[in-house]
Amino acid sequence: MTPLIEDALVWAPTGGMLALGALALHYRKKAADQRTRATAFESQAAAAGARAADAERWIAVRDEEAQHLAEVRLPALVYALQDGTDAMEAAGGTRHPQLAGTVAGKAYLSILEQVNAVAAEASEQAEGAARSAVQAVTRSVQALVYEQQSAITHLLDTEHDEKFLELVQPIDHAASQLARRLQILGVLTGMWPGRQRDDAPLLETVRGGVSRIRDFHRVRVPKESAHYVAGRYVEPIVLAVAELLDNAARHSAPSTPVEVSFLEAHHGISIEIHDAGPGLRAEAREEAGRRLSGERPIRLTELRTPPSFGHLGVGALAAQYGFRASVDEEHSVHGGVRAVLHVPRELLAAPPGSAVSEQAATSRRTAPAPKTSAASAAVKDRPSAAAQAPADEPQEYPVAEDGLPVRRRARGERPERTRQAAEPPSPDASQALAAFVRGTEAARNPTD
């Protein structure tokens, strides 16, 4: 055998082995690549599963947040709007804090803000419409009541029959109470009380409030007081005292008195009203304090059913004119409720005859003399008040112990000095009264 053949025989198995090794190495590498790709696929699948689980978790979180928005935050927002408190603060934050800065969290917040804006706008429109309606009705009815009071005043000034006065007096008193209720309604809607007075004694101002309530005979007022109220504040204080007296009388037994006293303090005068009622519960006392403070704006659309206007009206007057009102039970002399109306010294006037009063009178000397006095005008709740008699002459109608004027039948000749109305009644008022008389006579004498 030649050497070449031997070499071929020697190398032939070696080449096959090398080829088989190369082939095995190739498949081994390919298997490794497949395992690497399989591992990558597994990692990607795991990542996709994690992302899917995270997405499901976020979906659950957003669903819970949407449910929280519908069941908690929106109702809290609406309730706060109805209660008059801060709506957005009452709505609170998100249930899941991680949503606060996300798109979903901002979208939920935007929903609340839009609902708040729409509800606030609708509430303002409703409040404006309610105020306009109440003001229109109040003005129209007030005009009719003032005409009625003018007609009654004319009757009382021209007739002196005792029986006739006895019949007309309750009508006059009921008209004064109706006028007071209308004034309070007007005050709640931002209207002016409607009367301008001269400086009046504090005692006569309180008596003016007494004359405007139903149970005036139960009220006991002090015998004297040297203080005067500035003319601009007479009517508001009369209204406030009347409402506090009416509230005290209505919430106490008809057989018990309602006592009024004055307490002079360093910064002003306090008018104290004591009743013998059952008192107030803690919640009612707190609510009365909030209403009398006048701090919260009055919204007619948020009043309770049935609404109560007394304390709200006093609070509105106190906030507008600078006096203060409060209620408590600790200092009541009869175990009921004590209402206090504090009049600062800035609201008081100097008594007539003092140096300050003479200076003020000199500055107003060029102005026309008033036809009526504030003292007598405060006693009677009518737009036309009687002229006050001079100090050195006896009064035509003396004042009784309860603070109301006593009417007497004229004896002999009719006195030269008669009570004149500050504003004469209109012709329509007399025509209406004549029609009323004719209708009454026709009703008493029916025909076919």
C-alpha positions in Angstrom: 0.0 0.0 0.0 1.3 3.3 -1.0 1.8 6.0 1.5 -0.9 8.3 0.0 -3.5 5.6 0.5 -2.4 5.1 4.0 -2.5 8.7 4.7 -6.1 8.9 3.2 -7.2 6.0 5.3 -5.6 7.6 8.4 -7.2 11.1 7.7 -10.6 9.9 6.5 -12.0 8.9 9.9 -10.5 12.1 11.4 -12.3 14.4 8.9 -15.6 12.6 9.5 -15.1 13.1 13.2 -14.4 16.7 12.6 -17.5 17.2 10.5 -19.6 15.5 13.0 -18.2 17.7 15.7 -18.9 20.8 13.7 -22.4 19.7 13.1 -22.9 18.9 16.7 -21.5 22.3 17.6 -23.9 24.0 15.2 -27.0 22.3 16.6 -25.8 23.0 20.1 -25.5 26.7 19.3 -28.9 26.7 17.6 -30.4 25.0 20.7 -28.8 27.6 22.9 -30.2 30.4 20.7 -33.7 28.8 21.0 -33.4 28.6 24.7 -32.3 32.2 24.8 -35.3 33.2 22.7 -37.6 31.1 24.8 -36.3 32.8 27.9 -36.9 36.2 26.3 -40.3 35.1 25.4 -41.0 34.0 28.9 -39.7 37.3 30.3 -41.9 39.2 27.8 -44.8 37.1 28.8 -44.2 37.7 32.5 -43.9 41.4 31.8 -47.1 41.4 29.8 -48.8 39.5 32.7 -47.5 42.0 35.2 -48.7 44.9 33.0 -52.1 43.2 32.6 -52.3 42.7 36.4 -51.3 46.3 37.0 -53.9 47.5 34.5 -56.6 45.4 36.2 -55.6 46.9 39.5 -55.7 50.5 38.1 -59.1 49.7 36.5 -60.4 48.5 39.9 -58.9 51.6 41.6 -60.6 53.9 39.1 -63.9 52.0 39.4 -63.8 52.4 43.1 -62.9 56.1 42.8 -65.8 56.6 40.4 -68.2 54.9 42.8 -66.8 57.1 45.6 -67.4 60.2 43.5 -71.0 59.2 42.8 -71.9 58.0 46.3 -69.9 60.3 48.6 -68.3 63.3 47.0 -71.1 64.5 44.8 -73.8 64.1 47.6 -71.5 65.9 50.0 -71.0 68.7 47.5 -74.8 69.1 47.0 -75.5 69.0 50.7 -72.9 71.7 51.4 -74.4 73.9 48.6 -77.8 73.5 50.3 -76.3 74.2 53.8 -74.4 77.3 52.6 -70.9 76.0 53.6 -67.8 75.5 51.5 -68.9 72.9 48.9 -65.5 71.9 47.5 -64.0 71.5 51.0 -67.0 69.4 52.0 -66.6 67.2 49.0 -63.2 66.1 50.2 -60.3 64.5 48.3 -59.9 61.3 46.4 -60.3 57.9 48.1 -57.1 56.7 46.6 -54.3 59.3 47.0 -52.3 57.9 44.1 -55.0 59.2 41.7 -54.7 62.8 42.9 -52.3 63.9 40.1 -53.4 61.5 37.4 -55.6 62.2 34.4 -58.5 60.4 36.1 -58.1 62.3 39.4 -58.0 65.6 37.5 -61.1 64.6 35.5 -63.0 63.7 38.8 -62.0 67.1 40.2 -63.2 68.9 37.1 -66.5 67.1 37.4 -66.9 68.4 41.0 -65.9 72.0 40.0 -68.4 72.0 37.1 -71.2 70.7 39.3 -70.3 73.3 41.9 -70.3 76.2 39.4 -73.6 75.1 37.8 -75.3 74.6 41.2 -74.0 77.9 42.5 -75.2 79.8 39.4 -78.6 78.1 39.6 -78.8 78.9 43.3 -78.0 82.6 42.7 -80.6 82.8 40.0 -83.2 81.2 42.3 -82.2 83.5 45.1 -82.5 86.5 42.9 -85.9 85.5 41.6 -87.1 84.8 45.2 -85.9 88.2 46.4 -87.4 90.0 43.5 -90.8 88.3 44.0 -90.8 88.9 47.8 -89.8 92.6 47.3 -92.5 93.1 44.7 -95.2 91.5 46.9 -94.0 93.4 50.0 -94.0 96.8 48.3 -97.5 96.3 46.9 -99.0 95.0 50.2 -97.1 97.7 52.2 -98.7 100.4 50.0 -102.2 99.0 50.7 -101.5 98.6 54.5 -100.3 102.3 54.6 -103.4 103.4 52.9 -105.5 101.4 55.4 -103.6 102.9 58.3 -104.1 106.4 56.9 -107.8 105.8 56.6 -107.9 104.5 60.2 -105.8 107.4 61.4 -108.3 109.8 59.8 -111.2 108.0 61.5 -109.5 108.2 64.9 -108.7 111.8 64.4 -112.2 112.9 63.3 -114.4 110.6 65.4 -114.5 110.8 69.2 -117.3 108.4 70.0 -116.0 106.0 72.7 -117.8 103.0 71.3 -116.5 103.7 67.8 -113.0 104.1 69.0 -113.3 100.8 70.9 -114.3 99.1 67.6 -111.6 100.7 65.5 -108.7 100.3 67.9 -108.3 96.5 67.3 -108.3 97.1 63.5 -105.6 99.7 63.9 -103.5 97.4 66.1 -103.8 94.5 63.7 -102.7 96.8 60.8 -99.6 97.9 62.8 -98.7 94.2 63.3 -99.2 93.5 59.6 -97.0 96.5 58.7 -94.3 95.2 61.1 -94.3 91.8 59.5 -94.0 93.4 56.0 -91.1 95.6 57.2 -89.2 92.6 58.5 -89.8 90.8 55.2 -88.5 93.8 53.4 -85.4 94.0 55.6 -84.6 90.3 54.8 -84.5 91.1 51.1 -82.3 94.2 51.6 -85.1 96.9 51.6 -84.9 100.0 53.8 -87.2 99.8 56.9 -89.1 102.7 55.4 -89.4 105.4 58.0 -87.1 108.3 59.0 -87.5 109.6 62.5 -86.2 112.5 64.6 -84.2 111.9 67.7 -86.5 110.1 70.2 -86.3 109.1 73.8 -85.2 105.5 74.4 -88.3 104.9 76.5 -90.6 106.0 73.7 -88.6 103.9 71.2 -89.2 100.8 73.3 -92.9 101.7 73.8 -93.1 102.0 70.0 -91.9 98.3 69.8 -94.4 97.3 72.5 -97.3 98.9 70.5 -96.6 96.6 67.5 -97.1 93.2 69.1 -100.3 91.4 69.9 -99.7 90.8 73.6 -98.7 94.4 74.4 -100.7 94.4 77.7 -98.3 91.8 79.1 -95.2 93.9 78.6 -93.8 95.9 81.5 -91.5 98.8 80.6 -89.5 101.1 82.9 -91.0 104.3 84.1 -88.3 106.6 82.9 -85.0 106.9 81.0 -82.9 109.9 80.2 -81.4 108.6 77.0 -82.3 109.4 73.5 -81.8 107.5 70.2 -80.5 109.2 67.1 -83.2 109.6 64.5 -81.6 107.3 61.9 -81.6 104.4 64.3 -85.1 104.8 65.9 -87.1 102.8 63.4 -84.6 99.9 63.2 -84.4 99.7 67.0 -88.2 99.8 67.3 -88.5 96.9 64.8 -85.8 94.9 66.6 -87.4 95.4 70.0 -90.8 94.5 68.6 -89.6 91.2 67.2 -87.8 90.3 70.4 -90.9 91.2 72.5 -93.2 89.3 70.2 -90.9 86.2 70.3 -90.8 86.4 74.2 -94.6 86.8 74.4 -95.4 83.9 72.0 -93.0 81.5 73.8 -94.3 82.1 77.3 -97.6 81.5 79.0 -100.3 84.2 78.5 -100.6 84.8 82.2 -96.9 85.6 82.7 -95.4 89.1 82.2 -92.6 90.1 79.8 -90.4 92.6 81.6 -88.1 95.2 79.9 -85.2 96.8 81.7 -82.4 99.2 80.8 -78.8 98.6 81.8 -76.4 101.4 81.2 -72.9 100.2 80.4 -69.6 101.9 79.6 -70.1 101.5 75.8 -73.8 102.0 75.5 -77.3 101.0 76.8 -78.6 97.4 76.9 -82.3 96.7 76.5 -83.0 93.5 78.4 -86.2 91.5 77.7 -87.1 88.7 80.2 -89.8 86.1 79.7 -91.0 83.3 81.8 -91.1 80.7 79.1 -89.7 77.1 79.1 -86.3 78.2 77.7 -84.3 77.0 74.7 -82.6 73.8 73.9 -78.9 73.9 73.2 -79.4 73.5 69.5 -82.1 76.2 69.4 -80.0 78.6 71.4 -77.0 78.2 69.1 -79.2 78.7 66.1 -80.7 81.8 67.6 -77.2 83.1 68.3 -76.2 82.6 64.7 -79.3 84.3 63.4 -79.1 87.2 65.7 -75.4 87.8 64.9 -76.2 88.7 61.3 -72.9 87.3 60.2 -74.2 84.8 57.7 -76.0 86.2 54.6 -79.7 85.6 54.5 -80.9 83.4 51.6 -84.6 83.1 51.2 -84.2 79.8 49.2 -82.5 78.2 52.2 -85.0 79.0 54.9 -86.6 76.2 56.8 -90.2 75.0 56.4 -92.1 76.8 57.9 -89.7 79.8 57.9 -89.2 82.0 60.9 -88.2 85.6 60.2 -88.0 87.3 63.6 -84.4 86.5 64.7 -83.2 86.7 61.1 -84.7 90.2 60.8 -83.2 91.4 64.0 -79.8 90.0 62.9 -80.0 91.8 59.6 -80.9 95.1 61.3 -78.1 94.6 63.8 -75.5 94.0 61.1 -76.7 97.0 59.1 -77.1 99.6 61.9 -74.4 98.6 64.3 -76.3 97.3 67.4 -76.0 93.8 68.8 -78.6 91.2 69.9 -78.2 88.0 71.8 -80.2 85.5 73.9 -79.3 83.5 77.0 -80.9 81.6 79.9 -78.3 82.0 82.7 -79.3 85.6 83.5 -83.1 85.4 83.0 -84.9 86.7 86.1 -87.9 84.3 85.5 -86.0 81.2 84.5 -87.0 81.6 80.8 -84.9 83.5 78.2 -83.2 86.8 78.4 -82.9 88.7 75.1 -80.5 91.6 75.1 -80.3 94.4 72.5 -77.2 96.5 73.1 -77.3 100.0 71.7 -73.7 101.5 71.4 -73.3 105.1 72.4 -72.6 106.0 68.8 -76.3 105.3 68.1 -77.5 107.6 70.9 -78.3 111.3 70.7 -78.0 114.1 73.2 -81.1 115.0 75.1 -83.0 118.2 74.1 -81.7 121.3 75.9 -78.1 120.1 76.2 -75.2 122.0 74.5 -74.8 119.3 71.9 -78.5 119.3 71.1 -78.6 123.1 70.8 -75.7 123.1 68.4 -77.4 120.4 66.3 -80.6 122.4 66.3 -78.8 125.6 65.2 -77.2 123.7 62.3 -80.7 122.5 61.2 -82.4 125.9 61.7 -82.7 126.4 57.9 -84.5 123.1 57.4 -88.3 123.0 57.6 -89.8 122.2 61.0 -91.1 118.6 61.3 -94.8 118.2 61.7 -94.5 115.3 64.0 -92.4 114.2 67.0 -90.5 111.0 67.0 -91.7 110.2 70.5 -95.4 110.0 69.5 -94.5 108.5 66.1 -92.6 105.6 67.7 -95.6 104.8 69.9 -98.0 104.3 67.0 -97.1 102.1 64.1 -98.6 104.3 61.3 -96.9 106.3 58.5 -98.7 109.4 59.7 -98.0 110.3 63.3 -99.7 112.7 65.7 -98.3 116.0 66.6 -96.7 116.2 70.0 -98.2 118.6 72.5 -96.0 121.3 74.1 -94.4 120.4 77.4 -96.4 122.9 79.4 -99.8 121.7 78.1 -101.6 118.5 79.1 -101.6 115.8 76.4 -104.8 115.2 74.6 -104.3 111.4 74.8 -102.4 110.5 78.0 -100.1 107.4 78.1 -101.2 104.5 80.2 -99.0 102.3 82.3 -98.6 99.7 79.5 -97.1 102.5 77.3 -100.0 102.8 74.9 -102.0 106.0 74.4 -105.4 106.3 76.1 -108.1 107.7 74.0 -111.0 109.6 75.6 -114.2 110.9 74.3 -114.2 114.7 74.0 -116.5 116.5 76.4 -118.1 119.8 75.7 -116.7 121.8 72.9 -114.2 120.2 70.6 -110.7 121.2 71.5 -109.0 123.7 69.2 -105.8 121.7 69.0 -106.6 118.5 67.2 -104.3 115.7 66.1 -103.3 116.3 62.5 -101.9 113.6 60.2 -98.4 114.2 58.9 -99.6 113.1 55.5 -103.2 113.6 54.6 -105.0 110.5 53.3 -105.5 110.2 49.6 -109.0 110.5 48.0 -108.9 106.9 47.1 -108.7 105.9 50.7 -111.9 107.8 51.6 -113.7 106.3 48.6 -112.6 102.8 49.6 -113.8 103.4 53.2 -117.1 104.7 51.9 -117.5 101.7 49.7 -116.7 99.5 52.7 -119.4 101.2 54.8 -122.0 100.8 52.0 -121.1 97.2 51.5 -121.5 96.6 55.3 -124.9 98.3 55.3 -126.0 96.2 52.3 -124.9 93.0 54.0 -126.9 93.9 57.1 -130.0 94.6 55.1 -130.2 91.9 52.4 -132.8 92.3 49.5 -134.1 90.1 46.8 
